Amino acid sequence: MSATLRQPAPDEHKEALARLFDRSAPTYERTGVSHFADLGRRLVEHAGLREGERVLDVGCGTGAVLVPAARAVGPRGSVTGVDLSPGMVERARAAITEEGLDNARALVADAETAHWQPDGPADGSLDAVLAGISMFFFPHPRAAAARYRRLLGPDGRLALSWWGEQDARWAPVFAASAPYGGASSHRLPPDSPFRSVEDLHTMLSEEGFGSVDTVERPCVTRFRGVRQWWQWVWSTAGRQFWESVPQERMHEAIAAVEAELSRLRAPDGSLTSRNIVRFTVARVVR
C-alpha cells in the first residue's frame, strides 16, 4: 500500500530551500564549471540595465546576477540582492567586497515577498527586478510577480531566467537515478506558470505587466569528466536528490548513473550538456 506524501507548507518549503542552499554554498560555482555566472551576465544584458537605475535581485545566491548588475548601473545606481540562505548571502557579500562595489548589498530576506525591515523597497521605487534561475523555486510565483509589479516604477521591468527544453541525451542519466531517491528541488507543481512560455506570459499579463517577451538561448555546460560532473551536482540544488538516496543504495545508484554517463563521454573523457535557457522580460506600461 502506498502512502500519500504530505506537501510541505510554503514556510517549510522555503526553510528547506534555505538549508539546501546553505549546504551548497561552500562549493557553489567553485568546481571549475562556468554555468550560473555566465547565465547571470546574460540576464543582465537582456534586462537592459542603464546607468543610475535602482535594481532588486531576488534569489541572489552568490551574486551571479548582482555583481554584473551593479557594474551595469554604475556608481549612481544601486542593486540590492536578497536570498533566504545565509550561506549564499555571505558568498554574495564576499563577491561585492572582492569586486570593490560600493553600490551593491546582499541581505538575508524572503525573495518571494521582497519585504524586509527597516528599509524595504517602497511601491514604485524600482527600475528593475531581476530573478536569475530562481523564481520557479517560489511556492507562490504569482504573488511574487504581483509584488514586483507594485515595486516597479513607470517603464520598470521584471527580467528573469528559467529553464526550457533540456538535453534529451541526458534523460537516461536521470531515469537511471530516479528509482533510488525521492526528493527533487526542480519538480514543478501542476499549476506552475513555468511549465510553458504561454503559461508564464499569461500569468505576468494577468498581474499587470503590459508587455512580455521571452527568448530562448542555448546553455552549453562542459565538464572535464565524470568526477567533475559529480562535484558540480553536489555543489548545486541537485544535491537534494542525492541526499535522499539511502546510504545502503548509494553505491548501486552511482553505478547506474555512471553506466549512462559513459555513453555520453567524448573521446577525451569530457561531458557536455546542451540545454535551453529562457530569458523573459516583462515591462510596466503606464
N, C-alpha and C positions, 0 to 999 in steps of 0.2 A: 504494500500500500504506500503510495507516495504522499508526502506531506506538502502542504501549501506553504511556500516561503513567504514570511511577512515582509512586506515592503517597508523599508526604513522611512521614518518620518523625515520631513525636509531638514530639520535641525540635525538629526542623526546622520543623514546623508552628508551634510556639509562638514560635520565634525570628522566623519570618517575620511572624507576627501582631504581635509587639512592634515590629518595624521598621515595619510598615504603620501602626500607631497612632502611632509616633513621627513619621512623616511627616504625619499628620493633626493632631497635637497643636496646632500653632500656630494653626490656624483652626477647630478643633473647637468647635462651639457659639458661633462668633463671626461668623456670616454673617447675623445678624438673623432667624434662624428659630428659634422656640421649639419644641423637639422632645424631646431627651433630658432636659433639665432638668424638663420637665413630667412625663415618664414616671417620673423619679426620685422626685419628690414623691408621685406616685400610688402607687408601690410601697411607700414608707414608710407611707402611710396604710393600705394593705392588710395590711402586716406587723403593724400594731397595736402599735408600739413604746411602751414605758412608761418613765416616769422611773426612772433608775438602772440600766437594763439594759446588758449588755455585748454589743456587736454587731461582727460581721465583715462587711465589704462586699467581695465578691470581684469582681475586674474593675472596680475603682472608677472607672477613667477619670479624667475631670477633676473628679469629685466630685458628680455629679448626684444620686446616692443618699446619699453620705457626708455632705454638708452638712445636708440635711433630717433625716437620721437622728440626727446629733449634736444638732440642736436638739430633736428629739423625746425623747431620753433625758436631756437636761439635764446640768448640771454633775456630778451624782453618777453618771452613766453614762459609757460610753466607746465610741468607734467607731474601729476600725482598718480602713483601706482598703488593699487590695493589688492591684497590677497589674504585669504584666511590662514595660510600656512606661515607660521613664524619663521620656519626654516628657509622658505623661499624668500620671504621679505628680507631676512638677514643677508642672503646672497644678493638680492637686488640692491640693497643699501651699499654693499661692498663694491658692486659694479659702478654705482653712482660716484662713490669716492674715488675709485680707480680711474674713472674717466674724467674726474675733475669737474663734474656738472653741478653748478650752483642753482640750476632752475628745475631740479627734479627731487622728488622724495618718494619713499615707499612706506606704506602703512599696513599694519595688520587690521583688516576690516573686511566686511562682507561685500564681495564684488557684486552680488545679485541685487542687494538693496542700495548699495553705494551711499551708505549713511554712516557717519562717524562723528564723534564729538572731540573737541569743541568747534571745529571749523569745517564741518562738512559742506559740500557744494550747495549753493542756492539754485532754485529753479531759474533757468535761462542764463546761467553763468558760464557755461562751457561752449567751446567751439567744436570740440570733437570728443567722442568716446570711442576708445579702441578696445577690442576684445580679441586677443590672439590665441587661437586654438583653445578656447576656454568656455564659451557661452553654452555649448551643448552639455557641459557638466552640470549646469544650474538646474535645481529642481523646478524652478518656475521661470523659464526664459521669457515668457510673455510678460510677466510682471516686471522683469528686469528691463525689457525693451520699453515698456511704458514709463518706467522710472528714468531711463536715459533720455527719452523724448522730452520729458519735462525739464531735465537739466540743461538741454541744449538751447542755445540762443538762436536768433534768426540765421538762416543759412548754415546751421550746425549739421554735423553728420556723425552717424554711427558707422564705424568700419570694423568688420570682423572677418576672421579667417576660420574655416571649418573644413572637414574632410568630405571629399567627393568620392568618386569611384576608386576603389582600392585595387592594387596589383593582383590580378587573378592568379598569377603564378604562385603567389604565396598562400592561396586558400588552403591547399593541402597541409601546410605547416600548422595553420590554426586549427584545422579539422583534426589533425593528429593530437593536438594538446587538449582539445575540448573535453574528452571523457574523464580527464584527470582532475579538473578544478571547476569551481563554480562561480567565483567572483570575477567581475569584469567592470572596470570603470567606464568602458566605452559603449555599454549596451544602452541603446536609446529606448525610452518608453514608447508605447504605441502612439501617443498623442504628440510626440516631439516634432516641432517645426523643422528640425534638422534632418528629417527623412527625405526631403526633396527641396530643390530650389523654389518650386512653386509654393510649397507649404510655408517656407520661410518668408518669401515675398508677401504672401497673403497676410501672415501674422504681422509683419512690420507695417504694412499698409493699414491694417486694422488698428494698429496702435499709434497712428497719426503721422507716419513718415510719408511724405508726398512723392518721393522719387526713390526707387530701389533698383539697384543694378548688381548683378553677380557675374564675375568672370571666372573661368576655370583655367588653372595653370598646372603644369607638371611639377611634381615634387620628387626629385631623384635623390635617394639616400644610399650611400655606399658604405660598406663595411669591409675591413681588411680580411675578415674571415669569420668563422663561426664563433670563436671566442669573443671577438669584439661585439658581435651581434648580441650575445648573451649579456655582456657588460652593459650595453646600451639599453636592452629591455629592462634590466633591473634598475636602471637609472631613471626610468620614466614611470608613468602611471600604469604601464603594462605589468609592473611587478605585482600589482594587486592580484592578478590571476595566479601567478606562480606562488604567491604566499598562501593561496587557498588550496594548493595541491598537498595532500597528506604526505608526510615525510616518507612513509613506507612505500609510496608510489612514485616518489620524485625521480628515482633512477630510471624507472620504466618510462615516465613521461618525457624525460630528457632524451632518452634513446629514440623514442617515437618521433620527436620533433627533429632530432639531428639526422634521422634517416631521410626525412623530407628535405631538410636543408642541403644535404649532399647532392640532391638533384638540381639545386639552384646554383651551386658553386661554379664560378668561372674557372678556366684552367689554372689561373694564379691563386685560386682558393677564395677569391673575394665574392661578396654577395651584393646584389643591387636590388633595391625596391623602388618601383616607379608607381607612385600614387598620384591622385589628382587632389589639389587643394583649391578650395573656393574662396574667393575674396568678394565680400558683399559690402557695398556702401549704400547706406540709406540716408537720405537727406531730408532736412526740415524745410518745408516750403511754406512760407507765411505771406 
